[in-house]
Amino acid sequence: MKQVYLDTFGCQMNVADTDRMELLLFHSGYVRTGQMGEADLILINTCSIREKAEQKIYSLAGNLKPLKMANPDLILGFTGCLAQQEGERLLEKIPFVDLVLGPDGIEHIVQVVDEVKGKNGPVVRTEFDTEKNYSIPEFAGETPLHPGPSTFVNIIKGCDKFCTFCVVPGTRGREKSREALEIEREVRLLVSRGAREIILLGQNVNAYGKRGLKQAVPFHELLYRVAAIPGVERLRFTTSHPKDFTKECIAAYKDIDILANHLHLPVQSGNNRILEEMRRTHTAEEYISLIDELKSAVPDVALSTDIIVGYPGESDSEFEDTLVLIERVQFSSSYMFTYSPRPGTPAQDFPDSVPQSVKSERLQRTIELQNRLTREQGQKFAGQEVDVLVEGRSSRPGADFRGRNPHYWSVNFTGDQNRIRPGDMVKVRIEEVSGHALRGKAVALNRGGKRTLLEQGIPITTG
């Protein structure tokens, strides 16, 4: 069989798209390799959400040129958001590339590769899909993909919010939802192959089902339906938008036992003028009110967010409002960035009066605040026993396994290597907290309705 090397930059959506390309190519005669030099086909799935990610991709491209020169038959392709954003311009910057494919073309990767083989020149496909909804056809039979205990399931793509700083509407198009029955079929298939945690995925999952579906299903109803599928032991979703996060979603946190007590809810800024400039369609007060309502229903919910500092025109006092909001909400973790202009976004044309040195200083202060909050919240786990879904073996010295607790903290732990296996749910006694990671020792194993105390090896049948 021919060999394909796949590399992924960016968000979970890109990870899922890469897995999809691997599956499609497998059925056309390709197997994945971890060595670029062995590949007949190299695909780089790109990100353009931040300037730094874009720079990394162009740097990687320079390293690929010698491979192409040494093997003219090698097919080199760039897919994903940067490919969509740049299109034909990518060929000017990387003239040795053979294919440029946007996210909406993922399902056609095999046909595009075949077109490259039969054409004397590169192929560029960046047209948006004109279908009203979103479908991922199922493959029967053999597959190279093993989902593992925790796996992503795409439920919606694109975004209709058009935040002034964001490239997503221009690179992934308008919101399109998958039929609920198709999603449920995929979840059942993944569970049959070993998945235990399902993470529902989209740029804005809360917008799921608003239009285009043959049978309208709101997002909160989809949560109940997926949670009811036998074999799903933990359920998560990402990413949400504050404007679309409903009271019904809050109720789902109370009603669905397996829905993890974690929410990633980007706020971007704590100042209302900046939020308006960003076209976020919510105020800081509305965001805080939503968080308070969620915490009232689920007191131990863990919260994470996205923060942009140094947005065009952001004053010192407006930045301070962001720090106040972070302190008020008490996030357990944050993805924090300095603003960088992105091609094709309205904010690219705004006067950027914030010097880079000021942006960097603001980012450092934001990181320091978040690090303090993370340390303080981490201490509540010290000495406690937490449920951990075992995802695999740990690469950390002194630890045997890795996984996450329901609050989305990373957990590395020691345990009985003869009994514990990926997909198990174990109780871990936390002995150490470092950053947003916990370390400990497995004390009990829950499997098949039985709880085994690992220290004594005594099986205890539960309720």
C-alpha positions as CSV (number, residue, x, y, z in Angstrom):
1,M,0.0,0.0,0.0
2,K,1.0,3.6,-0.5
3,Q,1.9,5.7,2.5
4,V,0.6,9.0,3.7
5,Y,2.1,11.4,6.3
6,L,-0.4,13.6,8.0
7,D,0.4,16.6,10.3
8,T,-2.2,18.7,12.1
9,F,-2.1,22.3,13.4
10,G,-4.8,24.1,15.3
11,C,-8.1,23.1,16.9
12,Q,-10.0,19.9,17.6
13,M,-11.9,20.4,14.4
14,N,-8.7,20.0,12.5
15,V,-7.8,16.9,14.4
16,A,-11.2,15.4,13.5
17,D,-10.7,16.4,9.8
18,T,-7.3,14.8,9.7
19,D,-8.8,11.5,11.1
20,R,-11.4,11.7,8.4
21,M,-8.8,12.1,5.6
22,E,-6.9,9.2,7.0
23,L,-10.0,7.0,6.8
24,L,-10.9,8.1,3.3
25,L,-7.3,7.6,2.0
26,F,-7.1,4.2,3.7
27,H,-10.1,3.0,1.6
28,S,-8.3,4.2,-1.5
29,G,-5.0,2.3,-0.7
30,Y,-3.0,4.5,1.7
31,V,-1.7,3.7,5.2
32,R,-0.4,6.3,7.6
33,T,3.3,6.6,8.3
34,G,5.1,8.6,11.0
35,Q,8.1,9.2,8.8
36,M,8.0,12.0,6.2
37,G,10.8,10.4,4.2
38,E,8.7,7.2,3.6
39,A,5.6,9.0,2.4
40,D,4.1,9.0,-1.1
41,L,1.7,11.7,0.0
42,I,2.2,14.4,2.6
43,L,-0.7,16.4,3.9
44,I,-0.4,19.4,6.3
45,N,-3.8,20.3,7.8
46,T,-3.4,24.0,8.6
47,C,-4.7,26.6,11.0
48,S,-4.9,30.4,10.5
49,I,-6.7,31.5,13.7
50,R,-3.5,33.0,15.0
51,E,-0.5,34.6,13.3
52,K,1.9,32.3,15.2
53,A,0.2,29.2,13.9
54,E,0.5,30.5,10.3
55,Q,4.2,31.2,10.8
56,K,4.8,27.7,12.0
57,I,3.2,26.3,8.9
58,Y,5.3,28.4,6.5
59,S,8.4,27.4,8.5
60,L,7.5,23.7,8.1
61,A,7.0,24.2,4.4
62,G,10.6,25.2,4.0
63,N,11.7,21.9,5.5
64,L,9.5,20.0,3.0
65,K,11.2,21.4,-0.1
66,P,14.2,19.1,0.0
67,L,11.9,16.0,0.2
68,K,10.0,17.2,-2.9
69,M,13.3,17.9,-4.8
70,A,14.6,14.4,-3.9
71,N,11.3,12.7,-4.9
72,P,9.5,14.6,-7.7
73,D,6.6,12.0,-7.5
74,L,5.9,12.9,-3.9
75,I,2.5,14.6,-3.6
76,L,2.6,17.5,-1.2
77,G,-0.7,19.1,0.0
78,F,-1.9,21.8,2.3
79,T,-5.5,21.5,3.7
80,G,-7.5,23.3,6.3
81,C,-8.1,26.9,7.2
82,L,-4.8,28.5,6.0
83,A,-5.3,26.7,2.7
84,Q,-8.9,28.1,2.5
85,Q,-7.7,31.6,3.4
86,E,-4.8,31.7,1.0
87,G,-6.0,29.6,-1.9
88,E,-4.0,30.4,-5.1
89,R,-1.8,32.7,-3.1
90,L,-0.4,29.7,-1.3
91,L,1.1,28.5,-4.6
92,E,3.0,31.8,-4.9
93,K,4.4,31.4,-1.4
94,I,5.1,27.6,-1.7
95,P,5.4,26.9,-5.5
96,F,6.3,23.3,-5.0
97,V,2.9,22.4,-3.4
98,D,0.6,20.0,-5.4
99,L,-2.8,20.6,-3.8
100,V,-4.6,23.2,-1.7
101,L,-7.8,22.1,-0.1
102,G,-10.2,23.9,2.2
103,P,-12.1,22.4,5.1
104,D,-15.2,21.9,3.0
105,G,-13.2,19.7,0.5
106,I,-12.1,17.1,3.1
107,E,-14.7,14.6,1.8
108,H,-13.1,14.9,-1.7
109,I,-9.5,14.3,-0.7
110,V,-9.2,11.0,-2.7
111,Q,-10.6,12.6,-5.9
112,V,-8.3,15.6,-5.5
113,V,-5.2,13.4,-5.0
114,D,-6.2,11.4,-8.1
115,E,-6.7,14.7,-10.0
116,V,-3.2,15.8,-9.0
117,K,-1.8,12.5,-10.4
118,G,-3.6,13.0,-13.7
119,K,-2.9,16.7,-14.1
120,N,0.4,18.5,-15.0
121,G,0.2,21.1,-12.3
122,P,-1.3,21.9,-8.8
123,V,-4.9,21.6,-7.9
124,V,-6.7,24.2,-5.7
125,R,-10.1,23.5,-4.2
126,T,-11.5,26.2,-1.9
127,E,-15.2,26.3,-2.9
128,F,-17.7,26.1,0.0
129,D,-20.1,23.2,0.1
130,T,-23.6,24.4,-1.1
131,E,-25.6,21.8,0.8
132,K,-27.8,23.2,3.6
133,N,-26.7,20.6,6.1
134,Y,-23.6,18.7,7.0
135,S,-23.0,15.0,6.5
136,I,-20.2,12.6,7.2
137,P,-21.0,9.3,5.4
138,E,-20.2,6.2,7.4
139,F,-17.7,3.6,6.2
140,A,-18.4,0.0,6.8
141,G,-15.8,-2.7,7.3
142,E,-12.1,-2.4,8.0
143,T,-10.7,0.9,9.4
144,P,-7.3,2.1,10.4
145,L,-8.8,4.3,13.1
146,H,-9.2,3.3,16.7
147,P,-11.0,6.0,18.5
148,G,-9.5,5.4,22.0
149,P,-11.4,6.0,25.2
150,S,-12.0,9.7,24.4
151,T,-13.0,10.8,20.9
152,F,-14.4,13.8,19.0
153,V,-17.7,13.8,17.1
154,N,-18.4,16.7,14.8
155,I,-21.9,17.9,15.1
156,I,-21.8,21.4,13.4
157,K,-19.3,23.3,11.2
158,G,-18.9,26.9,10.4
159,C,-20.0,30.0,12.4
160,D,-22.5,32.8,11.8
161,K,-21.2,35.1,14.6
162,F,-18.7,37.1,12.4
163,C,-16.6,38.4,15.3
164,T,-14.4,41.1,14.0
165,F,-11.1,39.4,14.9
166,C,-12.0,35.8,13.7
167,V,-11.3,34.1,10.4
168,V,-13.6,31.1,10.9
169,P,-16.6,32.3,8.9
170,G,-14.3,33.0,6.0
171,T,-12.4,29.7,6.3
172,R,-15.1,27.2,7.4
173,G,-18.2,29.0,6.1
174,R,-21.7,29.3,7.6
175,E,-23.2,27.1,10.3
176,K,-24.3,23.7,9.1
177,S,-25.6,20.9,11.4
178,R,-25.5,17.1,11.0
179,E,-28.7,15.2,11.3
180,A,-29.1,13.9,14.9
181,L,-29.7,10.3,13.7
182,E,-26.4,10.4,11.8
183,I,-24.6,11.6,14.9
184,E,-26.2,8.9,17.0
185,R,-25.1,6.2,14.5
186,E,-21.5,7.5,14.7
187,V,-21.5,7.5,18.5
188,R,-22.8,3.9,18.6
189,L,-20.1,2.9,16.1
190,L,-17.4,4.6,18.2
191,V,-18.6,3.0,21.4
192,S,-18.5,-0.4,19.7
193,R,-14.9,0.3,18.9
194,G,-13.9,1.2,22.5
195,A,-14.8,4.9,23.0
196,R,-16.1,5.7,26.4
197,E,-16.1,9.6,26.4
198,I,-17.8,11.5,23.5
199,I,-16.8,15.1,22.9
200,L,-19.3,16.9,20.7
201,L,-17.5,19.3,18.5
202,G,-18.1,22.5,16.6
203,Q,-17.0,26.1,16.3
204,N,-20.3,27.0,18.1
205,V,-22.0,23.8,19.3
206,N,-24.9,25.7,20.9
207,A,-26.0,26.8,17.5
208,Y,-26.6,23.2,16.5
209,G,-29.9,22.4,14.8
210,K,-31.0,26.0,14.2
211,R,-31.6,25.4,10.5
212,G,-31.1,23.0,7.7
213,L,-32.0,19.8,9.5
214,K,-34.8,17.6,8.1
215,Q,-35.9,17.1,11.7
216,A,-35.2,20.0,14.0
217,V,-33.3,19.1,17.1
218,P,-31.9,21.8,19.5
219,F,-28.5,21.3,21.1
220,H,-29.7,20.5,24.6
221,E,-32.0,17.7,23.2
222,L,-29.0,16.2,21.3
223,L,-27.1,16.1,24.7
224,Y,-29.9,14.0,26.2
225,R,-30.0,11.7,23.2
226,V,-26.3,11.0,23.0
227,A,-26.1,10.5,26.8
228,A,-28.8,7.8,26.5
229,I,-26.7,5.7,24.1
230,P,-25.5,2.6,26.0
231,G,-21.7,2.6,26.6
232,V,-21.2,6.3,26.7
233,E,-19.8,6.9,30.1
234,R,-18.8,10.6,29.9
235,L,-20.0,13.4,27.7
236,R,-18.4,16.8,26.9
237,F,-18.8,19.5,24.2
238,T,-16.8,22.4,22.9
239,T,-16.9,25.2,21.9
240,S,-19.8,27.4,23.1
241,H,-20.8,31.0,22.5
242,P,-22.3,32.9,25.4
243,K,-25.2,34.3,23.3
244,D,-26.4,30.8,22.4
245,F,-25.9,29.1,25.8
246,T,-29.5,28.5,27.0
247,K,-31.2,27.8,30.2
248,E,-32.0,24.3,28.8
249,C,-28.2,23.7,28.5
250,I,-27.8,24.6,32.1
251,A,-30.6,22.2,33.0
252,A,-28.8,19.5,31.1
253,Y,-25.9,19.8,33.4
254,K,-28.2,19.1,36.4
255,D,-30.1,16.3,34.6
256,I,-27.3,14.3,32.8
257,D,-25.1,12.5,35.3
258,I,-22.4,11.7,32.6
259,L,-22.2,15.3,31.4
260,A,-18.8,16.4,32.7
261,N,-18.7,19.4,35.1
262,H,-16.7,21.5,32.7
263,L,-17.6,24.3,30.3
264,H,-15.3,26.1,27.9
265,L,-17.0,29.5,27.2
266,P,-14.9,32.1,25.4
267,V,-15.4,35.7,26.7
268,Q,-12.4,37.3,24.9
269,S,-12.6,40.6,26.9
270,G,-14.1,42.0,30.2
271,N,-14.8,45.4,28.8
272,N,-18.1,46.2,27.1
273,R,-16.8,48.7,24.6
274,I,-14.2,46.1,23.4
275,L,-16.8,43.4,23.3
276,E,-19.0,45.6,21.1
277,E,-16.0,46.3,18.9
278,M,-15.4,42.6,18.7
279,R,-19.0,42.1,17.7
280,R,-19.4,39.5,20.5
281,T,-23.2,40.4,21.0
282,H,-23.0,40.1,24.8
283,T,-21.8,42.3,27.6
284,A,-19.5,41.4,30.5
285,E,-22.5,41.6,32.8
286,E,-24.5,39.2,30.7
287,Y,-21.6,36.8,30.7
288,I,-21.2,36.9,34.4
289,S,-24.9,36.5,35.0
290,L,-24.8,33.4,32.8
291,I,-21.9,32.0,34.8
292,D,-23.6,32.7,38.1
293,E,-26.7,30.9,36.9
294,L,-24.7,27.9,35.8
295,K,-22.8,27.8,39.1
296,S,-26.0,28.0,41.0
297,A,-27.2,24.9,39.3
298,V,-23.8,23.1,39.3
299,P,-21.7,24.6,42.1
300,D,-18.5,22.6,41.3
301,V,-18.5,23.3,37.6
302,A,-15.0,24.1,36.2
303,L,-14.7,26.9,33.7
304,S,-12.2,27.8,31.0
305,T,-12.2,30.6,28.4
306,D,-10.4,32.4,25.6
307,I,-8.9,35.9,26.2
308,I,-7.5,38.4,23.7
309,V,-5.4,41.3,25.1
310,G,-4.3,44.3,23.2
311,Y,-7.2,44.5,20.9
312,P,-7.1,47.6,18.6
313,G,-7.7,50.7,20.8
314,E,-7.8,48.8,24.1
315,S,-6.9,51.3,26.9
316,D,-5.2,50.4,30.2
317,S,-8.5,50.6,32.1
318,E,-10.3,48.5,29.5
319,F,-7.6,45.8,29.9
320,E,-8.0,46.0,33.7
321,D,-11.7,45.2,33.2
322,T,-10.6,41.9,31.7
323,L,-8.5,41.1,34.8
324,V,-11.5,41.9,37.0
325,L,-13.7,39.5,35.0
326,I,-11.2,36.7,35.2
327,E,-10.9,37.1,39.0
328,R,-14.7,37.3,39.3
329,V,-15.4,34.2,37.3
330,Q,-12.5,32.2,38.7
331,F,-11.5,30.2,35.6
332,S,-9.6,27.1,36.1
333,S,-7.7,27.6,32.9
334,S,-7.6,30.1,30.0
335,Y,-6.3,30.2,26.4
336,M,-4.6,33.7,26.4
337,F,-3.3,35.6,23.3
338,T,-2.2,39.0,22.2
339,Y,-4.3,40.3,19.4
340,S,-2.8,39.8,15.9
341,P,-4.6,41.0,12.7
342,R,-6.0,38.2,10.5
343,P,-6.5,38.5,6.8
344,G,-10.1,39.2,5.7
345,T,-11.4,40.2,9.1
346,P,-12.9,43.6,9.9
347,A,-10.4,44.2,12.7
348,Q,-7.6,44.0,10.3
349,D,-8.5,47.5,9.1
350,F,-8.9,49.0,12.7
351,P,-6.2,51.4,13.8
352,D,-3.9,49.3,16.1
353,S,-2.7,51.8,18.7
354,V,-1.5,49.3,21.2
355,P,2.3,48.8,21.0
356,Q,3.6,45.2,20.9
357,S,5.5,45.8,24.2
358,V,2.2,46.8,25.9
359,K,0.4,43.8,24.4
360,S,3.2,41.5,25.8
361,E,3.1,43.1,29.2
362,R,-0.7,42.7,29.4
363,L,-0.5,39.1,28.3
364,Q,2.1,38.4,31.0
365,R,-0.1,39.9,33.7
366,T,-3.1,37.8,32.4
367,I,-1.0,34.7,32.5
368,E,0.2,35.4,36.0
369,L,-3.4,36.0,37.2
370,Q,-4.6,32.8,35.6
371,N,-1.7,30.8,37.0
372,R,-2.6,32.0,40.5
373,L,-6.3,31.0,40.1
374,T,-5.3,27.6,38.7
375,R,-3.0,27.0,41.7
376,E,-5.7,28.0,44.1
377,Q,-8.3,25.8,42.5
378,G,-5.9,22.9,42.1
379,Q,-5.4,22.7,45.9
380,K,-9.1,21.6,46.4
381,F,-8.1,18.3,44.7
382,A,-5.1,17.6,47.0
383,G,-5.8,14.6,49.2
384,Q,-9.2,14.0,47.4
385,E,-10.2,11.0,45.3
386,V,-11.3,11.9,41.8
387,D,-12.8,9.8,39.0
388,V,-10.4,9.5,36.0
389,L,-11.1,8.0,32.6
390,V,-8.0,6.2,31.6
391,E,-6.9,7.4,28.2
392,G,-3.6,5.5,28.0
393,R,-0.1,5.1,29.3
394,S,1.6,8.2,30.8
395,S,4.9,9.6,29.4
396,R,5.6,11.4,32.7
397,P,8.4,10.0,34.8
398,G,7.0,8.1,37.9
399,A,3.5,7.7,36.4
400,D,1.9,4.7,34.8
401,F,-1.3,6.1,33.3
402,R,-2.9,9.3,32.1
403,G,-6.5,10.6,31.9
404,R,-8.8,13.4,32.9
405,N,-11.2,14.0,35.7
406,P,-14.7,15.4,35.1
407,H,-13.5,18.9,35.6
408,Y,-11.0,18.5,32.6
409,W,-7.9,18.5,34.7
410,S,-5.1,16.3,33.4
411,V,-4.3,13.4,35.8
412,N,-1.1,11.3,35.7
413,F,-1.1,8.4,38.2
414,T,0.4,5.2,39.3
415,G,-1.6,2.0,39.4
416,D,-1.8,-1.8,38.9
417,Q,-0.5,-2.2,35.4
418,N,-1.9,-5.8,35.3
419,R,-5.5,-4.7,36.0
420,I,-5.9,-1.1,34.7
421,R,-6.4,-0.6,31.0
422,P,-7.4,2.3,28.7
423,G,-11.2,3.0,28.9
424,D,-11.4,2.1,32.6
425,M,-12.8,4.5,35.1
426,V,-10.7,4.6,38.2
427,K,-10.6,6.4,41.5
428,V,-7.3,8.3,41.9
429,R,-6.1,9.8,45.2
430,I,-4.5,13.1,44.4
431,E,-1.1,13.5,46.0
432,E,0.4,16.5,44.0
433,V,-0.9,19.5,42.0
434,S,1.3,21.2,39.4
435,G,-0.2,23.8,37.1
436,H,-3.4,22.4,35.5
437,A,-2.2,18.8,36.1
438,L,-2.8,16.4,39.0
439,R,-0.7,13.4,40.1
440,G,-1.8,10.6,42.3
441,K,-2.3,6.9,42.9
442,A,-5.2,4.7,41.7
443,V,-7.1,3.3,44.6
444,A,-10.2,1.7,43.0
445,L,-11.3,0.4,39.7
446,N,-14.9,0.6,38.4
447,R,-15.7,-1.9,35.7
448,G,-18.8,-3.8,34.7
449,G,-20.8,-2.7,37.8
450,K,-18.1,-3.7,40.2
451,R,-15.8,-1.6,42.2
452,T,-12.4,-3.1,43.1
453,L,-10.2,-1.6,45.8
454,L,-6.9,-1.8,44.1
455,E,-4.9,-1.6,47.3
456,Q,-6.6,-4.7,48.7
457,G,-7.8,-6.3,45.5
458,I,-11.3,-6.8,46.9
459,P,-14.2,-6.7,44.5
460,I,-17.3,-4.9,45.8
461,T,-20.5,-5.1,43.8
462,T,-22.1,-1.6,43.6
463,G,-25.8,-0.7,43.5
